């Protein structure tokens, strides 16, 4: 039955050029970019999602019912588990696949998906989370990376950058998820991009469950994958100097942690809701392109304490939804956390998060395909 359904979807998209095809770099993890693709899928459930790699066990289970079409690279388990291992091969996942024939392709990308091949008359719109970090913010990307990775990237980066620039020239419209990414698109490609902020998509009214036993009752929360530019380890080190404070980290961390830092892994949406709802504040010093975690915390009335950079400048309403660190040296971070206010207007915080809603986001993106009757119909479903 599933095979028959997939076959019908395939021929429908081939024959009906009014369908908008969705594309994303790879769907193997649970992050903000994947939530954006899910929002678009909910608005256009009949649209195929083209991607290089797909691992349903690593990403949101909502993708299970979607028409996801991966590339030949998906046959290799190591790439499905760790897409970074496929870094050099990923351009071929887009170069060697058949042309997309539809009214348009809406591409969610911070990597290679903007290189998707399309037939004449098919419009390409890229919702850019960031130009490839490994090519244009190399220092950020290489933080904490081992020497062989640094050597490989230094060797292949010039060729990859040429390919990336060529792919960018084939894009009709660029959209940026923040003002900082808008500037990076201008610097990388010499292209103007309208800014469309991503939506908060976590359901604050959904079920909650404690994600792990014996969690502290008063804690700050940090959410993010263990990458150098995320700054999670630096936050943990700061809490080592504050034994009276507690930190809960959602993600991966090394085993050696101070006793007041707790790590929880493989957290469900219900578990994440519980953590957001009960935290004193969300803390982040990541150099995020936009960064949805603070707004997700805000949806529960929980404030945020953030570094003043990147997308956080767009998403935080200082004094209403949280505060900025004055700087991120250890003494200043410790002082900011210790002095963080305990009383906030939770209703005002929730109202701020509500400004970043899914319906308005989807309508804005689909407005770049004004002639699509199919998109208009499904957009009405999303609202």
C-alpha positions in Angstrom: 0.0 0.0 0.0 2.8 2.4 0.9 4.5 1.6 -2.5 1.3 2.4 -4.4 0.9 5.6 -2.5 4.4 6.7 -3.2 4.0 5.9 -6.9 0.8 8.0 -7.1 2.5 10.9 -5.4 5.5 10.6 -7.8 3.3 10.7 -11.0 1.1 13.5 -9.5 4.2 15.7 -9.0 5.5 14.9 -12.5 2.2 15.6 -14.3 1.0 18.6 -12.1 3.5 21.5 -12.5 1.4 23.5 -10.1 2.9 21.5 -7.2 5.7 23.1 -5.3 8.6 20.8 -4.5 10.3 21.1 -1.2 14.0 20.5 -0.7 16.3 20.3 2.3 20.0 19.6 2.7 19.6 16.4 4.7 16.9 15.2 7.1 18.9 13.2 9.8 18.6 15.3 13.0 16.1 17.2 15.1 16.9 20.9 14.7 15.2 24.2 13.9 15.8 23.8 10.2 14.0 20.5 10.2 11.1 22.1 12.1 10.9 24.6 9.3 10.6 21.8 6.7 7.8 20.2 8.8 5.9 23.5 8.8 6.1 23.6 5.0 5.1 20.0 4.8 2.0 20.6 6.9 1.0 23.4 4.6 1.7 21.3 1.4 1.3 17.7 2.4 1.3 16.5 -1.2 4.6 18.2 -2.1 7.6 15.8 -2.3 10.6 16.6 -0.1 13.9 16.2 -1.9 16.9 15.6 0.2 20.4 14.1 0.1 20.1 12.0 3.2 17.2 10.7 5.3 17.3 9.0 8.6 13.8 8.7 10.2 15.4 7.4 13.4 17.5 10.5 13.9 14.9 13.2 13.0 11.3 14.1 13.9 8.9 11.2 13.6 6.5 13.5 11.7 8.6 12.9 8.6 7.5 9.3 8.5 4.3 10.1 6.5 6.0 12.5 4.1 7.0 11.8 0.5 10.8 12.1 1.2 13.1 11.4 -1.7 16.7 10.9 -0.8 19.8 10.5 -3.0 22.0 7.6 -3.8 24.2 8.6 -0.9 21.5 7.4 1.5 22.5 3.8 0.7 25.5 4.2 3.0 24.7 3.9 6.7 27.7 6.0 7.8 26.4 9.0 5.8 22.9 8.6 7.2 24.3 8.6 10.7 26.8 11.4 10.2 26.2 13.6 7.2 29.4 15.5 7.9 31.3 12.4 6.7 29.7 13.0 3.3 30.8 16.6 3.1 32.8 16.2 -0.1 30.3 13.9 -1.7 27.2 16.0 -1.0 27.4 18.2 -4.1 27.0 15.1 -6.2 23.8 14.2 -4.5 22.3 17.3 -6.1 24.3 17.4 -9.4 23.4 13.8 -10.4 19.7 13.6 -9.6 17.0 14.2 -12.3 15.7 17.7 -12.9 12.7 18.8 -10.9 9.7 19.7 -13.0 7.1 21.7 -11.1 6.0 25.3 -10.7 8.7 25.9 -8.2 11.1 24.5 -5.7 11.2 25.9 -2.1 14.6 25.1 -0.7 15.5 25.1 3.0 19.3 25.2 3.1 22.5 25.9 4.9 24.5 23.6 2.7 24.1 22.1 -0.8 20.3 21.9 -1.5 20.4 25.2 -3.5 22.3 23.2 -6.2 19.2 21.2 -7.0 18.6 20.9 -10.8 15.4 22.2 -12.2 13.7 22.3 -15.6 13.2 25.5 -17.5 10.4 27.6 -16.0 10.8 26.1 -12.6 11.3 28.8 -10.0 14.0 28.3 -7.3 13.4 30.1 -4.0 16.0 29.4 -1.2 15.1 30.0 2.5 18.7 30.2 3.7 19.5 29.4 7.3 23.1 30.4 6.6 25.6 30.1 3.7 27.6 26.9 4.2 29.5 27.5 7.5 32.4 25.3 6.5 33.1 27.6 3.5 32.3 31.1 4.9 32.6 30.9 8.7 35.3 28.3 8.7 36.7 29.3 12.1 33.3 28.7 13.7 32.9 25.4 11.9 36.3 24.1 12.8 36.1 24.9 16.6 36.8 21.6 18.4 37.4 19.7 15.1 40.3 17.3 14.8 43.4 18.0 12.6 42.5 15.5 9.8 39.1 17.3 9.3 40.9 20.6 9.2 43.3 19.4 6.6 40.7 17.8 4.4 38.5 21.0 4.5 41.5 23.2 3.7 42.3 21.0 0.7 38.8 20.9 -0.8 37.3 24.2 0.2 38.4 26.2 -2.9 36.7 23.7 -5.2 33.6 23.4 -3.0 33.3 27.2 -2.9 33.4 27.4 -6.7 30.6 24.9 -6.9 28.6 26.7 -4.2 29.0 30.1 -6.0 27.8 28.5 -9.3 24.8 27.0 -7.5 23.9 30.3 -6.0 23.8 32.0 -9.4 21.0 29.6 -10.4 18.7 30.7 -7.6 15.9 33.1 -8.5 15.1 34.4 -5.0 17.0 34.3 -1.7 15.3 34.6 1.7 17.2 34.9 5.0 16.1 33.7 8.4 17.6 36.7 10.2 19.3 40.1 9.6 22.7 38.6 10.3 22.2 35.8 7.7 21.0 38.5 5.3 24.4 40.2 5.6 26.2 36.9 5.2 24.3 36.1 1.9 25.3 39.5 0.6 28.9 38.9 1.5 29.0 35.3 0.2 26.9 35.7 -3.0 26.5 39.4 -3.6 22.7 38.8 -3.5 20.0 40.7 -1.7 17.7 38.5 0.5 14.4 39.5 2.2 14.3 38.5 5.9 11.6 36.1 6.9 11.9 35.1 10.6 11.2 31.3 11.2 8.2 30.4 13.4 8.0 28.9 16.8 6.6 25.4 16.2 6.6 23.7 19.5 3.1 23.2 20.9 3.2 24.8 24.3 -0.2 23.3 25.1 0.9 19.7 24.3 1.6 17.0 26.8 4.6 17.1 29.1 6.7 14.4 30.8 9.8 14.5 33.0 12.6 13.5 30.7 14.8 12.0 33.4 14.6 11.1 37.1 16.0 13.3 39.8 16.3 16.5 37.9 16.9 19.6 40.1 13.8 21.8 40.8 15.6 25.1 40.1 17.8 25.1 37.0 18.9 27.0 33.9 18.5 25.2 30.6 20.9 24.9 27.6 19.8 23.2 24.4 22.0 22.5 21.5 24.3 20.0 19.7 27.9 19.8 20.9 29.7 22.1 18.4 32.3 24.7 19.1 30.2 27.7 18.0 27.3 26.5 20.2 29.3 27.3 23.3 27.7 24.6 25.5 31.0 23.5 27.1 31.8 27.1 28.0 28.5 27.4 29.7 29.1 24.2 31.7 32.5 25.5 32.8 30.9 28.7 34.1 28.5 26.7 36.2 31.4 24.9 37.7 32.2 28.2 39.5 28.6 28.4 40.8 27.9 25.3 42.8 24.7 26.8 44.2 23.2 27.0 40.6 22.0 24.1 38.5 22.3 23.6 34.7 20.4 21.0 32.6 21.8 20.4 29.1 19.8 18.8 26.3 22.3 17.2 23.9 25.7 15.6 24.0 28.5 16.5 26.4 31.7 14.8 27.6 31.5 12.7 30.7 33.6 15.0 32.9 31.1 17.6 34.2 30.7 19.4 37.5 28.1 17.9 39.9 25.6 20.7 39.3 25.4 20.1 35.6 23.0 17.4 34.3 22.9 16.1 30.7 19.7 14.6 29.2 19.8 12.9 25.8 17.3 11.8 23.2 14.6 14.0 24.7 11.1 13.7 23.3 8.9 16.7 22.5 6.9 16.1 25.7 10.2 16.0 27.7 11.4 19.2 26.0 8.1 20.9 26.9 8.6 20.0 30.5 12.1 21.3 30.6 11.1 24.6 28.9 8.2 25.0 31.2 10.1 24.4 34.5 13.4 26.2 33.8 14.4 29.4 35.5 15.7 30.6 32.1 17.2 29.3 28.9 20.9 30.2 28.5 22.8 30.3 25.2 26.1 31.9 24.0 25.8 30.2 20.6 26.6 32.2 17.5 23.3 31.2 16.0 22.0 32.0 12.5 18.6 32.6 14.1 18.2 30.2 17.1 14.7 29.0 17.8 15.4 27.6 21.3 15.0 30.9 23.2 11.7 31.5 21.4 10.5 28.0 22.2 11.3 28.7 25.9 9.5 32.0 25.6 6.4 30.1 24.4 6.2 28.6 27.9 6.7 32.0 29.6 10.3 31.2 30.3 12.8 34.0 29.7 16.2 33.7 28.0 19.7 34.9 28.8 21.7 35.2 25.5 24.8 36.5 23.9 24.2 39.7 21.9 25.0 38.4 18.4 23.6 36.6 15.4 19.9 35.8 15.2 19.4 36.5 18.9 19.5 40.2 18.2 16.3 39.6 16.1 14.5 37.2 18.4 15.0 38.6 21.9 13.0 41.6 23.2 15.4 42.8 25.9 13.7 43.3 29.2 10.6 41.6 28.0 11.5 38.1 26.9 15.0 38.0 28.5 18.3 39.7 28.8 21.7 39.8 27.0 25.0 38.9 28.6 27.2 42.0 28.8 30.0 39.8 27.6 30.8 36.1 27.7 34.0 36.0 29.7 33.6 33.6 32.7 33.3 36.2 35.5 30.7 38.2 33.6 28.7 35.1 32.7 28.7 34.0 36.3 27.6 37.4 37.6 24.8 37.6 34.9 23.5 34.1 35.9 23.6 34.8 39.6 21.9 38.2 39.2 19.3 37.0 36.7 15.8 38.2 37.8 13.5 35.6 39.2 10.3 37.6 38.5 9.1 38.0 34.9 5.8 38.8 33.2 5.2 35.4 31.8 2.2 36.6 29.8 4.3 39.2 28.0 7.0 36.6 27.3 4.4 34.3 25.7 3.0 37.1 23.7 6.4 37.9 22.3 6.8 34.3 21.2 3.4 34.4 19.6 4.6 37.0 17.1 6.6 34.3 15.4 3.7 32.1 14.3 3.7 29.3 11.7 0.7 30.5 9.6 2.2 33.9 8.9 5.6 32.3 8.1 4.1 29.8 5.6 1.9 32.5 3.9 5.0 34.7 3.5 7.1 32.0 1.8 4.3 30.9 -0.4 3.7 34.4 -1.5 6.9 34.0 -3.6 4.9 31.5 -5.7 1.7 33.6 -6.3 0.4 31.6 -9.3 0.3 28.3 -7.6 -3.3 27.2 -7.0 -2.2 24.0 -5.2 0.0 26.0 -2.8 -2.9 28.4 -2.1 -5.3 25.6 -1.3 -2.9 23.9 1.1 -1.9 27.2 2.6 -5.6 27.5 3.7 -5.3 24.2 5.4 -2.3 25.4 7.4 -4.3 28.3 8.7 
